[in-house]
C-alpha cells in the first residue's frame, strides 16, 4: 500500500505537468488555423477550413439536435454538390460537399476565432477589417487568408448577439 501511495504521490504531479504543457500548446495550434469553431463547454474545436463530414463534426461535438441532408439534384447541370445542415443548441452548420459553407452562432456556448455572443463589438474591430457594406442588419468583416466573410449582428449596447461566417 505504501508503494501505491508513493507512486501516486510522485507520478501524479508529473502527469499534471505534462498535461498542462499539452494544454499550454493548444492555443498555438489554434492560432495556426485560419478559422476555428470551438465548443466552450468541452473546449473541443474544428478547423473550418479543412474538408469535413457530418460524421466528423458529430465525433468532435457530439450528437446534434438535427441533421438534414440532400443529395445533388439529378435535374441540375451537374455542378451542384450534396448539402447538409447540422443543428446544435446555438449553432447551425451548413456543409456543401465536404466543405463548411456557413456557420451561425447565437449563444455563448460557441466561439468562432475567440469571438462569441455577448462580447463587445470593439474587440472584433481590433482583430478584423470591416468591409464597408452591410447586409440587412449585419456588420461584415474580412478574415485574412479566407475566401469568406465574418458577419456579426449586435444589440443596442454594441454586444454581439449573432455571429457567423459565409464561405462561398
C-alpha positions as CSV (number, residue, x, y, z in Angstrom):
1,X,0.0,0.0,0.0
2,X,2.9,2.4,0.8
3,X,4.3,1.7,-2.7
4,X,1.0,2.7,-4.3
5,X,0.8,5.9,-2.3
6,X,4.5,6.6,-3.2
7,X,3.8,6.1,-6.9
8,X,0.6,8.2,-6.9
9,X,2.3,10.9,-4.8
10,X,5.3,11.3,-7.1
11,X,4.0,10.4,-10.5
12,X,0.6,12.2,-10.4
13,X,2.2,15.7,-10.2
14,X,4.3,14.8,-13.3
15,X,1.2,13.7,-15.2
16,X,-0.4,17.1,-14.4
17,X,2.7,19.0,-15.5
18,X,2.8,17.0,-18.8
19,X,-1.0,17.6,-19.3
20,X,-0.6,21.3,-18.5
21,X,2.2,21.5,-21.1
22,X,0.0,19.9,-23.7
23,X,-2.9,22.3,-22.9
24,X,-0.5,25.1,-23.0
25,X,0.4,24.2,-26.6
26,X,-3.2,24.0,-27.8
27,X,-3.6,27.8,-28.3
28,X,-0.5,27.7,-30.6
29,X,-2.1,25.0,-32.6
30,X,-5.4,27.0,-32.9
31,X,-3.5,30.2,-33.9
32,X,-2.0,28.4,-36.9
33,X,-5.5,27.7,-38.4
34,X,-7.5,30.4,-40.2
35,X,-11.0,29.8,-38.8
36,X,-11.7,27.8,-35.7
37,X,-15.1,26.8,-34.3
38,X,-14.9,25.9,-30.6
39,X,-17.5,24.4,-28.3
40,X,-16.8,26.2,-25.0
41,X,-18.3,23.5,-22.7
42,X,-15.8,20.9,-23.8
43,X,-13.0,23.0,-25.4
44,X,-13.2,20.8,-28.5
45,X,-12.7,22.6,-31.8
46,X,-12.9,22.2,-35.5
47,X,-10.8,23.8,-38.2
48,X,-13.5,25.3,-40.5
49,X,-11.0,25.4,-43.5
50,X,-10.5,21.6,-43.6
51,X,-12.5,19.1,-45.5
52,X,-15.1,17.6,-43.2
53,X,-18.2,15.4,-42.9
54,X,-21.2,15.4,-40.7
55,X,-19.8,12.3,-39.0
56,X,-16.5,14.0,-38.2
57,X,-18.4,17.0,-36.8
58,X,-20.6,14.6,-34.7
59,X,-17.4,12.9,-33.4
60,X,-16.0,16.2,-32.2
61,X,-19.1,18.0,-30.8
62,X,-21.4,15.1,-30.0
63,X,-24.8,14.2,-31.3
64,X,-26.6,17.2,-32.9
65,X,-30.2,18.2,-32.4
66,X,-30.8,17.6,-36.1
67,X,-29.2,16.7,-39.4
68,X,-30.8,17.5,-42.7
69,X,-29.2,16.1,-45.9
70,X,-30.0,16.4,-49.5
71,X,-28.1,14.7,-52.3
72,X,-27.1,16.5,-55.5
73,X,-30.1,17.2,-57.7
74,X,-30.4,15.0,-60.8
75,X,-32.0,17.9,-62.6
76,X,-29.1,20.2,-62.1
77,X,-26.4,20.8,-64.6
78,X,-24.0,18.5,-62.7
79,X,-22.2,21.3,-60.8
80,X,-24.2,21.1,-57.6
81,X,-23.0,19.1,-54.6
82,X,-24.9,17.5,-51.8
83,X,-25.5,19.7,-48.8
84,X,-26.0,19.0,-45.1
85,X,-27.5,21.2,-42.4
86,X,-26.3,20.3,-38.8
87,X,-28.0,22.0,-35.8
88,X,-26.8,22.1,-32.2
89,X,-28.2,24.3,-29.5
90,X,-27.0,27.8,-30.5
91,X,-25.2,26.6,-33.7
92,X,-26.1,25.9,-37.3
93,X,-23.5,24.5,-39.7
94,X,-24.1,24.1,-43.4
95,X,-21.9,21.8,-45.5
96,X,-21.7,21.7,-49.2
97,X,-20.0,18.5,-50.3
98,X,-17.1,18.2,-47.7
99,X,-16.7,21.9,-47.0
100,X,-18.3,24.2,-44.4
101,X,-20.0,27.0,-46.3
102,X,-22.0,28.7,-43.5
103,X,-21.9,28.8,-39.7
104,X,-24.3,30.7,-37.5
105,X,-23.9,31.1,-33.7
106,X,-26.5,32.6,-31.4
107,X,-25.4,31.7,-27.9
108,X,-22.2,31.9,-25.9
109,X,-21.6,28.1,-25.8
110,X,-19.7,28.5,-29.1
111,X,-16.8,30.6,-30.3
112,X,-15.6,31.4,-33.8
113,X,-11.9,32.5,-33.6
114,X,-12.4,33.5,-30.0
115,X,-15.4,35.7,-30.8
116,X,-18.6,34.8,-29.1
117,X,-22.1,36.0,-28.4
118,X,-22.1,38.7,-25.6
119,X,-18.7,40.2,-26.5
120,X,-18.3,43.9,-27.2
121,X,-18.1,44.6,-30.9
122,X,-15.0,46.7,-30.2
123,X,-13.0,43.5,-29.7
124,X,-13.8,42.4,-33.2
125,X,-12.8,45.8,-34.7
126,X,-9.3,45.3,-33.1
127,X,-8.8,42.0,-34.9
128,X,-10.6,42.2,-38.2
129,X,-11.0,44.7,-41.0
130,X,-14.6,45.9,-41.6
131,X,-15.9,45.7,-45.1
132,X,-17.7,48.9,-45.9
133,X,-21.1,47.4,-46.6
134,X,-23.9,46.0,-44.6
135,X,-26.1,43.1,-45.4
136,X,-29.5,43.6,-43.7
137,X,-28.6,44.4,-40.1
138,X,-25.2,42.6,-40.1
139,X,-21.7,44.1,-40.0
140,X,-19.4,42.3,-42.4
141,X,-15.6,41.7,-41.7
142,X,-12.8,40.3,-43.8
143,X,-10.9,37.3,-42.3
144,X,-7.3,37.3,-43.6
145,X,-6.4,34.4,-46.0
146,X,-10.1,33.3,-46.1
147,X,-12.4,33.4,-49.1
148,X,-15.5,34.0,-46.9
149,X,-16.6,36.7,-44.6
150,X,-17.4,37.1,-40.9
151,X,-20.8,38.6,-40.2
152,X,-22.0,39.9,-36.9
153,X,-25.3,41.3,-35.6
154,X,-25.2,43.5,-32.5
155,X,-27.7,44.7,-29.9
156,X,-28.3,48.3,-28.7
157,X,-25.4,48.0,-26.3
158,X,-22.9,47.1,-29.0
159,X,-22.7,43.5,-27.8
160,X,-22.7,40.6,-30.2
161,X,-26.0,38.8,-30.4
162,X,-25.3,36.7,-33.6
163,X,-22.1,35.7,-35.3
164,X,-21.2,33.6,-38.3
165,X,-19.2,33.0,-41.5
166,X,-20.2,32.6,-45.1
167,X,-17.7,30.9,-47.2
168,X,-18.9,30.6,-50.8
